[in-house]
Amino acid sequence: MMYQTYQAVSDLLAPLRAVAGFAAATCHASPDAASSWRRAREICALYEWLTLVRLRHERPQFGIHSVPIGSETVAVDEVVERSTAFCSLVHFRKAVPMRQPRVLLIAPLAGHFATLLRPTVATMLPDHDVYLTDWHNARDVPVSHGPFGLDDFIALLIDFLGLLGPDVHVVAVCQPTVATLAAVALMAEDGHPAPPRSMTLIAGPNDTRVQPTRVDELAVSTPLTWFEQNLIDVVPLRFAGARRRVYPGFVQVAAFLSMHPERHASSLMDCYQLLAQGDTEKAAAIRAFYADYFATMDVPAEFYLDTVRKVFQQHALPRGKLMVRGRRVDLRAIRHTALLTIEGEDDDICAVGQTAAAHALCSNLPPYLKHHYVQTAVGHYGVFAGRHWATQVYPLVRDVIHSSERHRPSAPA
């Protein structure tokens, strides 16, 4: 009944949100009148704030229509190269054909839409041909499409990598680093014709036994049945995915907010005060972040429970016991894919050392193909978005990718 209760409350508040949205739009339509009177600015700021502080269940737009390359501005189109029930492979295709490294950016399936990686995409586009896993909201996927678990996630990655061909590079952000390692290992073991040239793993839970965070400790100390009984619910009848079992996105957002309530409250209050003062430029950055942060999507129950059980409770990958459709994943099979791991010094979701654990697990990968970097003074989001990402982290990612383009090791005959 958790989901039904949430939806009922959301429906009751819908008229208030509609009024606030209309009023905010009216303020935007008459900016001079609103800005000429202090009280009017405060009222308009309140309306705009109310439209921001609410959960949304539709994917926001990426809004990336062009990219600067050298002295030119090149138009960009979002093209769906392949679509499945649970995910679309989106290509940010440039209007002018150019030879650039092809990159598959793997977004987490963790309660937020892939648009949370908008800054990651925008930063990488000038130098790369970028593709992205655009996960679908599970509440919109009919139950006739069946379940979707961790094994299905890994199989989908292998499918997308095969589609993109042998020259692709992988960048996995947060949760999918485990699935990425598994997919690349299985491809290597099978002699797949399209293994990635490099894989960059950013802030992922490869081995949560290393410096366990509060998230890790909760997963280990709580029986899986508790997660299933308390955090899993069925989609209400009004949606296309009616009766599908999901981990609701609003639960995930609530969990994230509860980790740093003071920080979020302060940030949202700053946004209101900036709007009331007429400083729309500074408010825009906060507003943009929360527009994506409050855009929530439901996660298939099978995938969520698989992740809790295999990644956080069993530590199946680092213990060499991860099974994918009856096959054991052996990371020692990875011999020719360059590896870059990136961590944030202040990350309280994936602590320092958890992502870097991949280096020891890929024991047959030559040392010259291994790279690791810890970004100081950033938390979980700072390693793939924001100033530190753009100026310090991304140049390393670009260098590893471009170096792999020039110096790809040859496989043994």
Secondary structure, DSSP 8 states (H G I E B T S, - for coil): -HHHHHHHHHHHHHHHHHHHHHHHHHHHHSHHHHHTSHHHHHHHHHHHHHHHSS-B-S-------EEEETTEEEEEEEEEEEE-SSEEEEEEEESS-----EEEEE---SSB-GGGGHHHHHHHTTTSEEEEEEE--GGGS-GGG----HHHHHHHHHHHHHHH-TTEEEEEESTTHHHHHHHHHHHHHHT-S---SEEEEES--S-TTSS--HHHHHHHHS-HHHHHHHH-EE--TTSTTTT-EEE-HHHHHHHHHHHSHHHHHHHHHHHHHHHHTT-HHHHHHHHHHHHHHTBB--EEHHHHHHIIIIIIIS-TTTTT--EETTEE--GGG--SSEEEEEEETT-SSS-TTTTTHHHHHSTTS-GGGEEEEEETT--TGGGTSSHHIIIIIHHHHHHHHHHHHH-------
